[in-house]
Amino acid sequence: MIIMNTLGIDFGTTSYSACFFSNETRNFLFKNRKNDSLIIDGLNNEFKITKVRSEFKSFINDLGEVFNLNEVEAITITGNMHSFFLVKNDTPITNIITWQDQRSLEKYKDNESYIEYINKNYRELFSKFQHYLTSGYAVTTLLPLSQIIDFKGCSLHFAPEFLLKELLGDKPYSEIPTDHSLAHSSGFYDLETKDWNYRLIEELGYKDLLLPRIEDAGSFIGYVGNHIPQLSGVPIYLGMGDNQASVLGSIFEKKINDEFANIFDESKILVMNIGTSGQISSVTCKTNNVSEFLEYRPFVDDYLLLVGASLSAGKTIEIIKNFTKEILRKITKKSYDDNKIYEIIKNSVLPYSTLKFRTTLNGTRYDPYLRGFIDNIGLTNFTYENLITAAAYGIIEELYFYYQKMDFDCETIIGIGTGLQKNPFFQNIIKKVFKRDFFLSKLKETTSFGAAICALNARLYGKEVLDHDFK
C-alpha cells in the first residue's frame, strides 16, 4: 500500500474546518475556526469577501498547531454548495452570496417575485430533474443582480474556488475549474448532458456571464504558491460540494468499521445531516419516478445523490434558544450564556408530545413561502417541555417525509453534523420515527474528512473512481 497524508478543507457556513488524514494509520486530526464573515441585510445573505480572505489566511497559519504541514501531500477544498460570487478582471466584484440568500423573493414583474417569474416562464427549459427553482441558487439570484450589474466581462465562481485562488496565488480565476456537483448547485446545470444548461442561461439573459469549465472531482488544479511557505508546492485537486463530501466521508468511516464490499450500495445506507439545515442523502444509479420533493445531485462516476433537504433544522433549535433566552431575561432581569440555554433545552425533551410542530420556518425547496406552525394545542399540553419535544420531532418528521418520497428501504442511518452530535435526544427520535438502525458518526467533521478522502484518491489514482478499495 502506498502511504499518503492528505488535507481536506471545508468552507462551511458557520466555520472553517480542516482534516489531516493518513491512510497508513487511519487516523484523523481536525482543526476548526469560526466563520465570522456572514453579513445579513434584509433578504441579502453574504460572506464579506475581504473577511473570508483574512480569516482563511489566519486559519492556514493556525493549522500548524495541530498538523505537521510538512507531511501534507495533497489538498482538496469543499464548501458551501450554491454559494457564488462574481469576478471581473480577475478581481471579485461581489461578496460571496450564500445559499441562504433570499433576494430572489423580492417582487420583479406583475407582482411576481423573481422566482415566480422564472418558474412560470422558463420551466420548459429546466432539466427533467428540476421541478422548480428556489432562492439560494445562482440561477435565481442572478436575475436581481442583473438589474444592478452588467455581466459583460464578468465570470461566476463558487465559494470553494475563492479559497482555491487564495492557495494557488497567481493562477487566474479563468483557469480554475469547478466540479459537476458545484456546477449543478447553480440551478443551470443539465444533469442529463452533464454540462451547463446553455439554453436556459441564454434565455434568462446570462449569456455574457463567463462560466468555469467543468471537470471531474479529483482533477489536478495546480500547486500551493510560495506565498504560503508552510504548504508551498503541495498539489491541489478539485473537490466537490459539501453535501457530496460529507456523504463520501461518512460512508468511508462506516466502511472502515464494517469493511463494506461496496460502499455505494444504495439499498443499505441513508446519511442524515443536521446542521443549520437538515438533509437526508442516499446513493443511487436509478432515475425512475423523479419526485418533485427531492433533489438529484451529481456524485461520483455514474452515481447520483438523492437528497431531501429541510431549511430550518438546527436553525429551529437556535430560534428556540433565542426565544428561551429572551423570556428568561424578561423574567429574571439577567443574561444567560448560550450553553446554559442549550442545556435547558436538552433537559426539557420528553419521550413524546401531543403537540405538532411543523418546522418549515424558512420555507422549503419546493415552497419558499411555506412557514411553520404549531397544532393540536389543548388545555394541558401547551408547556415548555411539550414545545421543545414537538420541535425536535418536527425536525425529524420533515426529513422522514422526504425519506418516504425516495421509494427505497434503507437498513442503516448514518448520522452526521453538529446538530446530532450535540443533541443526543435526536437519536432516540430518529429510531422511533424511522424504525431503522442508527449509527452516529464519531468524526468531528465528516465534510472535511470527505475532502481529505477525495484528495487521497486523486493523489493515488488520478481520475479513477472514488470507491477504490483501500484495504
C-alpha positions as CSV (number, residue, x, y, z in Angstrom):
1,M,0.0,0.0,0.0
2,I,1.2,3.5,-0.9
3,I,1.3,5.7,2.2
4,M,-0.3,9.1,1.7
5,N,-1.2,12.0,4.0
6,T,-3.8,14.4,2.8
7,L,-5.5,17.6,3.9
8,G,-9.2,18.3,3.3
9,I,-10.6,21.8,3.9
10,D,-14.3,22.7,4.3
11,F,-15.5,26.3,3.8
12,G,-18.6,26.0,6.0
13,T,-21.5,28.3,6.7
14,T,-20.5,28.8,10.3
15,S,-16.9,27.6,10.4
16,Y,-13.8,26.6,8.5
17,S,-12.7,23.0,9.1
18,A,-9.6,21.0,8.1
19,C,-8.9,17.3,8.3
20,F,-5.5,15.7,8.1
21,F,-5.8,12.0,7.2
22,S,-3.2,9.3,6.9
23,N,-4.2,6.1,5.0
24,E,-1.5,4.2,6.8
25,T,-2.7,4.8,10.4
26,R,-6.3,5.6,9.5
27,N,-6.0,8.5,12.0
28,F,-7.8,11.8,11.5
29,L,-6.8,15.1,13.0
30,F,-9.2,18.1,12.9
31,K,-8.9,21.8,13.3
32,N,-11.8,24.3,13.3
33,R,-12.2,28.1,13.2
34,K,-15.4,30.1,13.4
35,N,-16.5,31.8,10.3
36,D,-17.4,35.4,11.3
37,S,-17.7,36.7,7.7
38,L,-21.5,36.5,7.4
39,I,-23.4,39.7,6.6
40,I,-27.3,39.7,6.7
41,D,-29.0,42.7,5.3
42,G,-32.8,42.1,4.8
43,L,-33.1,39.3,2.3
44,N,-29.4,39.5,1.4
45,N,-27.1,36.9,2.9
46,E,-23.4,37.2,2.1
47,F,-19.9,36.3,3.2
48,K,-17.8,39.5,3.3
49,I,-15.1,38.5,0.9
50,T,-12.3,40.5,2.5
51,K,-13.2,39.0,5.9
52,V,-13.1,35.5,4.4
53,R,-9.6,36.2,2.9
54,S,-8.2,37.3,6.3
55,E,-9.9,34.5,8.2
56,F,-8.7,31.9,5.8
57,K,-5.1,33.2,5.9
58,S,-5.2,33.0,9.7
59,F,-6.8,29.6,9.6
60,I,-4.0,28.2,7.4
61,N,-1.4,29.7,9.8
62,D,-3.2,28.0,12.7
63,L,-3.2,24.5,11.1
64,G,0.5,24.1,12.1
65,E,-0.7,23.9,15.8
66,V,-2.4,20.6,15.1
67,F,-0.9,19.2,11.9
68,N,2.6,18.6,10.6
69,L,2.1,20.5,7.4
70,N,5.4,19.3,6.0
71,E,3.7,15.8,5.7
72,V,0.8,17.0,3.6
73,E,1.0,15.5,0.1
74,A,-2.4,16.6,-1.4
75,I,-5.1,19.1,-0.7
76,T,-8.8,19.3,-1.7
77,I,-11.3,22.0,-0.8
78,T,-15.0,21.6,-0.4
79,G,-17.6,24.1,0.9
80,N,-20.9,25.9,0.6
81,M,-22.9,24.5,-2.3
82,H,-25.0,27.1,-4.2
83,S,-22.9,30.0,-2.7
84,F,-21.2,32.0,-5.5
85,F,-19.5,35.3,-6.4
86,L,-18.7,37.4,-9.5
87,V,-15.3,38.3,-10.8
88,K,-14.1,40.9,-13.3
89,N,-10.5,41.5,-14.4
90,D,-9.5,38.6,-12.0
91,T,-10.9,40.6,-9.1
92,P,-14.1,39.7,-7.1
93,I,-16.8,42.4,-7.6
94,T,-19.3,40.9,-5.2
95,N,-19.2,39.3,-1.8
96,I,-19.8,35.5,-1.7
97,I,-23.6,35.3,-1.9
98,T,-24.7,32.3,0.2
99,W,-27.2,29.5,-0.2
100,Q,-29.4,31.3,2.4
101,D,-29.8,34.4,0.3
102,Q,-33.4,35.3,-0.5
103,R,-33.3,38.4,-2.6
104,S,-34.9,36.5,-5.4
105,L,-38.1,36.5,-3.3
106,E,-38.4,40.3,-4.0
107,K,-41.1,41.4,-6.4
108,Y,-40.0,41.6,-10.1
109,K,-42.8,41.9,-12.7
110,D,-46.6,41.9,-12.5
111,N,-46.4,41.5,-8.7
112,E,-44.5,38.2,-9.1
113,S,-41.2,37.5,-7.4
114,Y,-38.0,36.7,-9.4
115,I,-38.5,33.1,-8.5
116,E,-42.2,33.0,-9.6
117,Y,-41.3,34.7,-12.8
118,I,-38.6,32.2,-13.7
119,N,-40.7,29.2,-12.7
120,K,-43.7,30.4,-14.7
121,N,-41.9,31.4,-17.9
122,Y,-38.9,29.1,-18.2
123,R,-39.9,25.8,-16.7
124,E,-39.8,24.0,-20.1
125,L,-36.1,24.7,-20.2
126,F,-35.3,23.1,-16.9
127,S,-33.6,19.7,-16.6
128,K,-36.1,16.9,-16.1
129,F,-34.8,16.6,-12.6
130,Q,-35.8,20.1,-11.7
131,H,-39.4,20.8,-11.0
132,Y,-39.0,24.4,-9.8
133,L,-36.2,26.7,-8.8
134,T,-35.9,28.4,-5.4
135,S,-34.0,31.1,-3.6
136,G,-30.3,30.4,-2.8
137,Y,-29.4,29.2,-6.3
138,A,-27.3,31.3,-8.7
139,V,-29.9,30.9,-11.4
140,T,-32.5,32.8,-9.4
141,T,-30.2,35.2,-7.6
142,L,-28.5,36.4,-10.8
143,L,-31.8,37.9,-12.1
144,P,-32.0,40.6,-9.4
145,L,-28.2,41.1,-9.7
146,S,-28.6,41.7,-13.4
147,Q,-30.6,44.8,-12.6
148,I,-27.6,46.4,-11.0
149,I,-24.6,44.7,-12.6
150,D,-23.6,44.5,-16.2
151,F,-22.4,40.9,-16.7
152,K,-20.3,41.6,-19.7
153,G,-16.7,40.6,-18.9
154,C,-17.8,39.0,-15.6
155,S,-17.3,35.4,-14.6
156,L,-19.2,33.3,-12.0
157,H,-17.4,31.2,-9.4
158,F,-18.4,29.1,-6.4
159,A,-17.3,29.6,-2.8
160,P,-14.6,26.9,-2.7
161,E,-13.0,28.4,-5.7
162,F,-12.2,31.6,-3.7
163,L,-10.2,29.5,-1.3
164,L,-8.5,27.7,-4.2
165,K,-7.4,31.0,-5.6
166,E,-6.0,32.0,-2.2
167,L,-3.9,28.9,-2.2
168,L,-2.8,29.0,-5.8
169,G,-1.8,32.6,-5.7
170,D,-1.0,33.9,-9.3
171,K,-3.3,31.4,-11.1
172,P,-6.2,33.4,-12.7
173,Y,-9.8,32.6,-11.9
174,S,-10.3,31.7,-15.6
175,E,-8.0,28.7,-15.2
176,I,-9.7,27.4,-12.0
177,P,-12.4,24.7,-12.9
178,T,-15.4,23.7,-10.9
179,D,-16.7,20.1,-10.5
180,H,-20.1,18.7,-11.5
181,S,-21.7,18.9,-8.1
182,L,-20.9,22.6,-7.6
183,A,-22.0,23.4,-11.2
184,H,-25.2,21.6,-10.5
185,S,-25.8,23.7,-7.4
186,S,-26.1,26.8,-9.6
187,G,-29.5,25.7,-10.9
188,F,-28.5,26.0,-14.6
189,Y,-26.7,22.6,-14.9
190,D,-28.2,19.9,-17.1
191,L,-27.9,16.5,-15.3
192,E,-28.8,14.7,-18.5
193,T,-25.9,16.1,-20.5
194,K,-23.6,16.7,-17.5
195,D,-22.9,20.3,-18.8
196,W,-24.2,23.8,-18.4
197,N,-27.8,24.3,-19.5
198,Y,-26.8,26.9,-22.1
199,R,-30.3,27.4,-23.4
200,L,-31.7,28.3,-20.0
201,I,-28.7,30.6,-19.4
202,E,-29.2,32.4,-22.7
203,E,-32.9,32.8,-22.3
204,L,-32.5,34.3,-18.8
205,G,-30.1,36.9,-20.2
206,Y,-26.9,35.5,-18.6
207,K,-25.1,34.7,-21.9
208,D,-22.5,37.4,-21.3
209,L,-21.5,35.8,-18.0
210,L,-18.4,33.6,-18.3
211,L,-18.7,30.2,-16.5
212,P,-15.9,27.9,-15.3
213,R,-15.1,24.8,-17.2
214,I,-16.5,21.7,-15.5
215,E,-14.1,18.8,-14.6
216,D,-14.4,15.7,-12.5
217,A,-13.7,15.8,-8.8
218,G,-10.1,14.8,-8.2
219,S,-8.8,16.6,-11.3
220,F,-5.4,18.2,-10.7
221,I,-5.6,22.0,-10.5
222,G,-2.1,23.3,-9.5
223,Y,0.3,23.8,-6.6
224,V,0.1,25.9,-3.5
225,G,2.1,29.1,-4.2
226,N,5.2,30.3,-2.4
227,H,3.2,32.9,-0.6
228,I,2.1,30.1,1.8
229,P,5.5,28.7,2.7
230,Q,4.2,26.0,5.1
231,L,2.3,24.4,2.2
232,S,4.3,25.6,-0.8
233,G,4.4,23.2,-3.7
234,V,1.7,20.8,-2.4
235,P,-0.6,19.7,-5.2
236,I,-4.2,20.7,-5.1
237,Y,-7.0,18.6,-6.6
238,L,-10.6,19.6,-7.4
239,G,-13.1,18.8,-4.6
240,M,-16.9,18.5,-4.6
241,G,-19.9,20.1,-2.9
242,D,-20.1,19.9,0.8
243,N,-23.2,17.6,0.7
244,Q,-21.3,15.1,-1.5
245,A,-18.1,15.4,0.6
246,S,-20.0,14.7,3.8
247,V,-21.7,11.6,2.3
248,L,-18.4,10.4,1.0
249,G,-16.7,10.9,4.4
250,S,-19.5,9.3,6.4
251,I,-19.7,6.2,4.1
252,F,-15.9,5.8,4.2
253,E,-16.0,5.9,8.0
254,K,-18.6,3.2,8.1
255,K,-16.6,1.2,5.6
256,I,-13.5,1.3,7.8
257,N,-15.6,-0.1,10.6
258,D,-17.6,-2.7,8.7
259,E,-15.4,-3.3,5.6
260,F,-18.3,-3.0,3.2
261,A,-17.8,-4.8,-0.1
262,N,-19.4,-2.0,-2.0
263,I,-19.5,1.3,-0.1
264,F,-22.0,2.8,-2.5
265,D,-24.7,0.1,-2.1
266,E,-27.7,2.3,-2.3
267,S,-30.0,-0.2,-0.8
268,K,-28.4,0.0,2.6
269,I,-27.5,3.4,3.8
270,L,-29.2,6.7,4.4
271,V,-27.0,9.6,5.5
272,M,-28.7,12.2,7.8
273,N,-27.1,15.6,8.4
274,I,-28.5,18.1,10.9
275,G,-26.6,21.4,11.0
276,T,-28.1,24.8,10.2
277,S,-30.3,23.0,7.7
278,G,-31.2,19.3,7.5
279,Q,-30.5,16.7,4.8
280,I,-31.0,13.1,4.1
281,S,-29.0,11.6,1.2
282,S,-28.9,8.2,-0.4
283,V,-26.7,7.0,-3.2
284,T,-28.4,5.7,-6.3
285,C,-28.0,5.0,-10.0
286,K,-31.8,5.0,-10.6
287,T,-33.6,7.9,-12.1
288,N,-37.1,6.4,-12.2
289,N,-40.1,8.1,-10.5
290,V,-38.5,11.5,-10.3
291,S,-40.1,13.2,-7.3
292,E,-40.8,17.0,-7.1
293,F,-39.8,16.9,-3.4
294,L,-36.3,15.6,-3.9
295,E,-33.1,16.8,-5.5
296,Y,-31.0,14.7,-7.7
297,R,-27.3,15.7,-7.5
298,P,-24.1,14.5,-9.2
299,F,-21.9,12.4,-7.0
300,V,-19.1,10.2,-8.3
301,D,-18.8,8.2,-11.5
302,D,-22.4,7.4,-12.6
303,Y,-23.8,7.6,-9.1
304,L,-26.3,10.3,-8.0
305,L,-27.2,11.6,-4.6
306,L,-30.9,11.5,-3.9
307,V,-31.4,14.4,-1.4
308,G,-34.2,15.6,0.7
309,A,-33.3,19.0,2.2
310,S,-35.0,20.9,5.0
311,L,-34.0,24.5,5.6
312,S,-34.6,25.0,9.3
313,A,-33.3,22.0,11.2
314,G,-30.6,23.2,13.6
315,K,-31.9,26.7,12.9
316,T,-35.2,25.8,14.7
317,I,-33.3,24.8,17.8
318,E,-31.3,28.1,17.6
319,I,-34.6,30.1,17.4
320,I,-36.0,28.3,20.4
321,K,-32.7,29.0,22.2
322,N,-33.1,32.7,21.4
323,F,-36.8,32.6,22.5
324,T,-35.9,30.9,25.8
325,K,-33.0,33.4,26.4
326,E,-35.3,36.4,25.9
327,I,-38.1,35.0,28.1
328,L,-35.6,34.3,31.0
329,R,-34.1,37.8,30.6
330,K,-37.5,39.4,30.8
331,I,-38.5,37.4,33.9
332,T,-35.2,37.3,35.8
333,K,-33.6,40.6,34.5
334,K,-30.4,38.5,34.0
335,S,-28.5,37.4,30.9
336,Y,-27.8,33.7,30.3
337,D,-25.0,32.0,28.4
338,D,-26.0,30.2,25.3
339,N,-24.5,26.9,26.6
340,K,-26.8,27.2,29.7
341,I,-29.8,27.7,27.5
342,Y,-28.9,24.7,25.3
343,E,-28.6,22.6,28.5
344,I,-32.1,23.7,29.5
345,I,-33.4,22.6,26.1
346,K,-31.7,19.2,26.2
347,N,-33.2,18.5,29.6
348,S,-36.7,19.5,28.5
349,V,-37.2,16.9,25.9
350,L,-39.9,14.4,26.7
351,P,-40.3,10.9,25.2
352,Y,-43.2,12.2,23.1
353,S,-45.5,15.2,22.8
354,T,-49.1,15.5,21.5
355,L,-48.3,19.0,20.1
356,K,-47.5,19.1,16.4
357,F,-44.8,21.5,15.3
358,R,-44.1,22.0,11.5
359,T,-40.6,23.3,11.4
360,T,-40.7,24.8,7.9
361,L,-39.7,28.2,9.5
362,N,-37.8,29.3,6.4
363,G,-39.9,27.6,3.8
364,T,-38.9,24.6,1.7
365,R,-37.1,23.9,-1.5
366,Y,-40.5,23.2,-3.2
367,D,-42.3,26.1,-1.5
368,P,-40.1,29.0,-0.3
369,Y,-43.2,30.8,1.1
370,L,-44.3,28.0,3.4
371,R,-44.0,28.7,7.1
372,G,-44.1,26.7,10.3
373,F,-47.0,26.3,12.7
374,I,-47.9,24.6,16.0
375,D,-51.0,22.5,16.0
376,N,-53.1,20.4,18.4
377,I,-52.8,22.8,21.4
378,G,-55.1,21.7,24.2
379,L,-55.8,22.7,27.8
380,T,-52.9,20.8,29.3
381,N,-50.2,20.3,26.7
382,F,-49.1,23.8,26.0
383,T,-45.9,23.6,28.1
384,Y,-42.3,24.4,27.5
385,E,-41.3,20.7,27.6
386,N,-44.0,19.8,25.0
387,L,-43.0,22.7,22.8
388,I,-39.3,21.6,22.8
389,T,-40.2,18.0,22.2
390,A,-42.6,18.8,19.4
391,A,-40.0,20.9,17.7
392,A,-37.4,18.1,17.9
393,Y,-39.9,15.6,16.5
394,G,-40.9,18.1,13.8
395,I,-37.3,18.4,12.6
396,I,-37.0,14.6,12.2
397,E,-40.6,14.1,10.8
398,E,-39.8,16.6,8.0
399,L,-36.8,14.6,7.0
400,Y,-38.9,11.4,7.2
401,F,-41.4,12.9,4.8
402,Y,-38.5,13.2,2.2
403,Y,-37.4,9.6,3.0
404,Q,-40.8,8.3,2.1
405,K,-40.5,10.0,-1.3
406,M,-37.3,8.2,-2.0
407,D,-39.0,4.9,-2.6
408,F,-36.3,2.7,-1.2
409,D,-35.8,0.8,2.1
410,C,-32.6,1.6,4.0
411,E,-31.2,-0.7,6.6
412,T,-28.9,1.8,8.4
413,I,-29.0,5.6,9.0
414,I,-25.6,7.3,9.4
415,G,-26.0,10.4,11.5
416,I,-23.6,13.3,10.9
417,G,-23.5,17.0,11.8
418,T,-23.2,19.1,14.9
419,G,-27.0,19.0,15.5
420,L,-26.9,15.3,16.0
421,Q,-23.6,15.2,17.9
422,K,-24.6,18.0,20.4
423,N,-28.2,16.9,20.9
424,P,-28.4,13.2,21.7
425,F,-32.2,13.3,22.1
426,F,-32.4,13.4,18.3
427,Q,-31.0,9.8,18.2
428,N,-33.9,8.3,20.1
429,I,-36.4,10.3,18.0
430,I,-34.8,9.1,14.7
431,K,-35.1,5.5,15.8
432,K,-38.7,5.9,16.8
433,V,-39.7,7.8,13.6
434,F,-37.6,5.9,11.0
435,K,-37.6,2.5,12.8
436,R,-34.1,1.8,11.5
437,D,-30.6,1.1,12.9
438,F,-28.8,4.3,13.6
439,F,-25.0,4.8,13.5
440,L,-23.7,8.2,14.8
441,S,-20.5,9.2,13.1
442,K,-17.7,9.6,15.5
443,L,-15.9,12.0,13.2
444,K,-15.8,15.6,14.3
445,E,-16.2,16.8,10.7
446,T,-17.3,14.4,8.0
447,T,-17.2,17.0,5.3
448,S,-13.5,17.9,5.7
449,F,-12.8,14.2,6.1
450,G,-14.6,13.5,2.8
451,A,-12.5,16.2,1.2
452,A,-9.3,14.5,2.5
453,I,-10.5,11.2,1.1
454,C,-11.2,12.9,-2.2
455,A,-7.6,14.2,-2.2
456,L,-6.2,10.8,-1.3
457,N,-8.0,9.1,-4.2
458,A,-6.9,11.9,-6.6
459,R,-3.3,11.7,-5.5
460,L,-3.1,7.9,-5.7
461,Y,-5.3,7.1,-8.6
462,G,-5.7,10.3,-10.6
463,K,-9.3,10.4,-12.0
464,E,-10.0,6.8,-11.0
465,V,-13.3,6.2,-9.3
466,L,-13.6,7.2,-5.7
467,D,-14.8,3.8,-4.4
468,H,-11.4,2.2,-4.8
469,D,-10.7,-0.4,-2.2
470,F,-8.3,1.0,0.4
471,K,-7.7,-2.4,2.1
